[in-house]
Structures are given as C-alpha cells and as structure tokens.
C-alpha cells in the first residue's frame, strides 16, 4: 500500500513539474515572436529612407576618411579621419541590422536612380567628384580640401537626421539621428577651427 501511494505521489509530482515547464516554454515563444513582429512594424517610410540613405552617406564619409588617413599632411587631420571612420563603421552595421529586421531593402540591393540624394552634394561635387579632387590634391591642399568637403558632408547628414527626427517613427532610429547631429555638429566646429588655423 505504501509503495502504491509513493508511486502515485511521484507520478503527481512529475506531472506537476512537466506542466509547469511546458507553459513556461510556451509563454517564451509568443513573447519572442511578438517582440520581433513589433520591431518589424514599429517603423515608417521615413525611417526606412533615412536608414538606407544614411548608410550610403556614411559609406561616402568612410571612403573619404580612408583616403585622408593615408594622405594627410598633418597628424591632426589624419586622426580626425580615423575618428570619422571608427564612428561611422559601427553605425552602418547597426542600421543594416535594422533594415534586415524590418524586412526592408539594403542600399546595396537597390536602384539608386530614384532615391533622393539630398545631403550628398559637397560644394557642388558629388561623391565621385570629391574623391577625384582629393586624389589630385597634394600636401596641405589635401588636408584643406578634405576639411571643406567633410564639413559639407556632415551638414548634409545633419539635414537628413533632422528630417528623421521630424518625420520618423522608430525610436532607435530617431535616437541615432539625434546622436549624429550632436557628433557631427561638434566635428564641424572642430574642422572649422582647423581651417582657421591652417
């Protein structure tokens, strides 16, 4: 009789453990799914366009920064190029992850013909023209030209970021836009001081 009661008690305990662990697993899955679904819908067209274009914009800045790191005539300008590159590379990775989680196209998969390239103009030069001008410059001239072009490039990024703050919906993308404005306004002030001292 004791053995029967013991077996019955054990069966009840095991059943209870099983029933506790199963709902716990079942509760985790919907939560994870709903979080992913929520992330996918918590953005609008302005968020998507901002992220796609800012990736392209950052890639342009990194291309210019890579060149100045190799060709700068002063350590101050070279160090600035390194900071631009080191800051914007991780932001590209972050924004690429957002587009993937939102189910939106990456810039590399898009036809850029119809995209608004506001903010990409630097003193009348597009990215290719700017790179050619930097490649043809020498000595102190390359430093000065880089600073002038990067100031215009940063101003374009600030304009794009402000549009995101005004029209975006995704809180992470808006926070990044605010960070971009703060960082690039500070760098513009720094670059303007470098130009005054050159």
C-alpha positions in Angstrom: 0.0 0.0 0.0 2.8 2.4 0.9 4.5 1.6 -2.4 1.4 2.3 -4.3 0.8 5.7 -2.5 4.5 6.6 -3.0 4.3 5.8 -6.8 1.1 7.8 -7.1 2.7 10.7 -5.3 5.7 10.6 -7.5 3.6 10.5 -10.6 1.7 13.6 -9.4 4.9 15.5 -8.7 6.4 14.6 -12.1 3.2 15.6 -13.8 3.2 18.9 -12.0 6.8 19.6 -12.9 6.0 18.8 -16.5 3.0 21.0 -16.6 5.0 23.9 -15.0 7.9 23.7 -17.5 5.7 23.4 -20.6 3.7 26.6 -20.1 6.8 28.4 -19.3 8.3 27.5 -22.7 5.0 28.2 -24.4 5.0 31.7 -22.8 8.5 32.5 -24.0 7.9 31.7 -27.7 4.9 34.1 -28.2 6.8 36.8 -26.4 9.8 36.4 -28.6 7.6 36.3 -31.7 5.6 39.3 -30.7 8.8 41.3 -30.0 10.1 40.5 -33.5 6.8 41.4 -35.0 6.6 44.6 -33.0 10.1 45.6 -34.2 9.1 44.9 -37.8 6.1 47.2 -37.7 7.5 50.0 -35.5 8.9 52.0 -38.3 7.5 54.0 -41.2 8.7 55.1 -44.6 10.7 58.0 -43.3 12.6 55.6 -41.0 13.4 53.3 -43.9 14.5 56.1 -46.2 16.7 57.7 -43.5 18.5 54.4 -42.7 19.0 53.5 -46.3 20.4 56.9 -47.3 22.4 57.3 -44.1 24.2 54.0 -44.8 25.1 55.3 -48.3 26.1 58.7 -46.8 28.3 57.1 -44.1 30.0 54.9 -46.7 30.9 58.0 -48.6 32.4 59.6 -45.5 34.4 56.4 -44.8 35.7 56.4 -48.3 37.0 60.0 -47.9 38.3 59.2 -44.4 40.3 56.2 -45.6 41.9 58.4 -48.2 42.9 61.1 -45.8 44.3 58.6 -43.3 46.8 57.6 -46.0 47.4 61.0 -47.5 47.0 63.7 -44.7 49.9 66.0 -44.3 49.2 66.6 -40.6 48.6 64.2 -37.7 45.6 66.3 -36.6 43.7 65.7 -39.9 44.8 62.1 -40.1 43.4 61.5 -36.6 40.1 63.1 -37.5 39.8 60.8 -40.5 40.4 57.8 -38.2 37.7 59.0 -35.8 35.2 59.5 -38.6 35.9 56.0 -39.9 35.8 54.4 -36.5 32.5 56.1 -35.5 30.5 55.5 -38.8 31.5 51.9 -39.5 29.6 50.5 -36.5 26.6 52.8 -37.2 26.5 51.2 -40.7 26.4 47.7 -39.2 23.6 48.9 -36.7 21.5 50.4 -39.5 22.0 47.4 -41.8 20.6 45.2 -38.9 17.6 47.4 -38.6 16.7 47.1 -42.3 17.1 43.3 -42.2 14.9 43.1 -39.1 12.3 45.4 -40.7 12.3 43.3 -43.9 13.4 46.4 -46.0 15.9 46.5 -48.8 19.5 47.2 -48.2 21.1 50.0 -50.2 23.3 47.5 -52.0 20.2 45.8 -53.4 18.5 49.0 -54.5 18.3 51.0 -57.7 19.6 54.4 -56.5 18.3 56.2 -59.6 15.0 57.1 -57.9 16.4 57.9 -54.5 16.7 61.4 -53.0 20.4 62.1 -52.7 19.8 65.3 -50.7 22.8 65.9 -48.4 25.2 64.1 -50.8 26.3 67.3 -52.5 29.5 68.8 -51.3 30.2 72.3 -52.6 28.8 71.3 -56.0 30.6 68.0 -56.1 29.1 64.5 -55.8 31.0 61.7 -54.1 32.9 60.6 -57.2 34.0 64.2 -58.0 35.0 64.7 -54.4 37.2 61.6 -54.3 38.8 62.6 -57.6 39.6 66.1 -56.3 41.1 64.6 -53.1 43.1 62.2 -55.1 44.5 65.0 -57.2 45.4 67.3 -54.3 48.8 67.2 -52.5 50.3 68.2 -49.2 48.5 70.8 -47.2 46.0 71.2 -50.1 44.6 67.7 -49.5 44.0 68.5 -45.8 42.2 71.7 -46.5 40.1 70.2 -49.2 39.2 67.2 -47.0 38.1 69.5 -44.2 36.0 71.7 -46.6 34.3 68.6 -48.2 33.7 66.8 -44.9 32.1 69.9 -43.4 29.6 70.0 -46.3 29.2 66.2 -46.0 28.4 66.5 -42.3 25.9 69.3 -42.9 24.1 67.0 -45.3 24.0 64.3 -42.7 22.6 66.7 -40.1 19.9 67.8 -42.5 18.9 64.1 -43.1 19.0 63.4 -39.4 16.7 66.4 -38.6 14.2 65.1 -41.2 14.3 61.8 -39.4 13.6 63.4 -36.0 10.7 65.3 -37.6 9.1 62.5 -39.6 10.4 59.2 -38.3 8.6 56.7 -36.0 11.2 54.2 -34.9 12.6 55.3 -31.5 16.1 53.7 -32.1 16.4 55.4 -35.5 15.4 58.8 -34.0 17.9 58.3 -31.2 20.6 57.6 -33.7 19.6 60.7 -35.7 20.0 62.8 -32.5 23.4 61.3 -31.9 24.5 62.0 -35.4 23.5 65.7 -35.1 25.4 66.1 -31.8 28.5 64.3 -33.0 28.7 65.9 -36.4 28.0 69.5 -35.2 30.9 69.0 -32.8 33.2 67.8 -35.6 32.1 70.7 -37.9 33.2 73.1 -35.2 36.5 71.3 -34.8 37.1 71.2 -38.6 36.3 74.9 -38.9 38.9 75.7 -36.2 41.4 73.6 -38.1 40.7 75.6 -41.3 41.1 78.9 -39.5 44.5 77.7 -38.1 45.8 76.4 -41.4 
